[in-house]
Amino acid sequence: MRPQIIAACLATAALLGGASLLLPVAPPAQAAEETRLAPEPAVDEAPGTARTATAYFAGGCFWGVEGVFSHVKGVKSSVSGYGGGPANLRVDYDKVGSGRTGYAEAVRVIYDPTQVSYGTLLRIFFSVITDPTTLNYQGPDHGTQYRSALFPQSAGQEKVAKA
């Protein structure tokens, strides 16, 4: 929108005693990236009888990763945090944001493997969240803290991830 139109709308709002106005919005732009559905997992874990399992994923801004997984049927919780750095280093958002800690923004996903498999979570991860061919960035986020990473928590998860 041109600055003079915005200025005119704001001036009109001031004359109306601060009444809110709806400003016109430009039409939506074309998506910068294509969404691609990742293939079915080559190998997947059998559901078993466990009602909970934990998986960790890093794929850009953790709030986006957390948001996607929080809407998946069978996911009990998704929580943002940090992974992949030295165990003895205490970190926070600002430290990790510097890109010098070795940590990546990551998400812990607690899920019910009788409802959703680790392979399905990986398929969602590679279809929606991350492009593993980009080094140290996802979308507008750049730096080592935004790299893609998997942190398998069992031999079964590792086998599925490698396949």
C-alpha positions in Angstrom: 0.0 0.0 0.0 1.3 3.5 -0.8 2.4 5.6 2.1 0.1 8.5 1.1 -2.9 6.2 1.4 -1.9 5.0 4.8 -1.3 8.6 5.9 -4.8 9.6 4.6 -6.4 6.7 6.5 -4.6 7.6 9.7 -5.6 11.2 9.4 -9.2 10.2 8.8 -9.1 8.0 11.9 -7.7 10.9 13.9 -10.6 13.1 12.7 -13.1 10.4 13.7 -11.8 10.4 17.3 -9.5 7.4 16.8 -12.2 5.1 15.4 -10.7 2.0 13.9 -10.6 1.7 10.1 -10.0 -1.4 8.0 -7.1 -0.6 5.8 -7.0 -2.2 2.3 -4.7 -5.2 2.1 -2.7 -6.2 -1.0 -3.6 -9.5 -2.6 -1.7 -12.5 -1.1 1.7 -13.1 -2.8 2.6 -16.4 -4.3 4.2 -18.8 -1.9 8.0 -18.6 -2.1 8.4 -22.3 -1.5 6.5 -25.3 -2.8 5.1 -27.8 -0.3 6.1 -31.3 -1.2 4.8 -34.4 0.4 7.7 -36.6 1.6 7.5 -40.3 0.7 6.1 -42.9 3.0 8.8 -44.0 5.4 10.9 -46.9 4.0 10.9 -48.5 7.4 8.7 -47.7 10.4 8.4 -48.8 14.0 5.7 -51.2 14.9 3.1 -49.6 17.3 3.8 -51.9 20.2 1.9 -51.4 23.4 3.6 -48.2 24.8 1.2 -45.3 25.1 3.9 -42.6 25.0 7.2 -42.1 23.2 9.4 -39.0 22.8 11.0 -37.6 19.7 13.1 -34.5 19.2 13.3 -32.5 16.0 15.1 -29.3 14.9 14.0 -27.5 11.8 14.2 -23.8 11.9 12.3 -21.6 14.4 11.1 -23.9 17.1 7.7 -22.1 17.5 6.8 -23.1 13.9 7.9 -26.7 14.5 6.0 -26.8 17.8 2.9 -25.4 16.1 2.8 -28.0 13.4 3.3 -31.0 15.7 0.8 -29.7 18.2 -2.0 -30.3 15.6 -1.1 -33.9 14.8 -3.5 -36.5 16.0 -1.7 -38.7 18.5 0.7 -36.0 19.6 0.2 -35.3 23.3 2.5 -32.3 23.6 5.2 -30.4 21.7 7.5 -28.1 23.6 10.2 -25.8 22.4 13.8 -26.0 23.6 17.4 -26.6 22.5 19.3 -29.6 21.3 22.6 -30.6 19.8 25.0 -28.6 21.9 27.4 -29.5 24.7 25.7 -31.0 27.8 27.5 -28.8 30.3 26.6 -25.4 28.7 23.6 -23.6 30.2 21.8 -21.7 27.5 18.9 -19.4 26.9 17.2 -17.8 23.9 19.7 -15.0 23.6 22.8 -17.2 23.9 21.5 -19.7 21.3 20.4 -16.9 19.1 24.1 -15.8 18.8 24.8 -18.9 16.8 27.9 -19.7 18.8 26.6 -22.3 21.3 26.3 -25.3 19.1 22.7 -25.7 20.0 19.8 -25.7 17.6 16.2 -24.6 18.3 14.4 -27.9 18.8 11.1 -29.4 19.8 10.3 -32.3 22.1 7.3 -34.2 20.8 5.6 -36.6 23.2 3.3 -38.9 21.2 1.1 -42.0 21.4 2.8 -44.5 19.0 -0.5 -46.5 18.8 -2.0 -43.4 17.1 0.9 -41.9 15.1 4.2 -43.5 14.2 7.7 -42.1 14.3 7.8 -42.6 10.6 4.7 -40.5 10.1 6.2 -37.7 12.3 9.3 -37.8 10.1 7.1 -37.5 7.0 5.4 -34.5 8.4 8.8 -33.0 9.4 10.2 -33.4 5.9 7.0 -32.4 4.1 6.0 -29.3 6.1 8.7 -28.2 8.5 12.2 -28.6 7.0 14.1 -28.7 3.8 17.2 -30.7 4.8 19.1 -29.5 1.7 19.4 -26.0 3.1 22.4 -25.5 5.4 21.8 -23.6 8.6 18.5 -22.0 7.6 14.8 -22.6 7.1 12.7 -19.9 5.4 13.7 -16.5 6.7 15.7 -17.9 9.7 19.5 -18.1 9.2 22.2 -19.4 11.5 23.5 -22.7 12.9 20.7 -22.5 15.5 18.2 -23.0 12.7 19.8 -26.2 11.2 17.8 -29.3 10.6 18.5 -32.2 12.9 17.0 -35.4 14.3 17.8 -36.7 17.8 16.6 -40.3 17.8 15.7 -41.6 21.3 15.9 -45.3 20.6 17.4 -47.8 18.2 14.0 -48.1 16.5 13.8 -44.4 15.9 17.4 -44.3 14.6 16.6 -47.2 12.2 13.6 -45.4 10.8 15.5 -42.1 10.5 18.4 -43.7 8.7 16.1 -45.5 6.3 
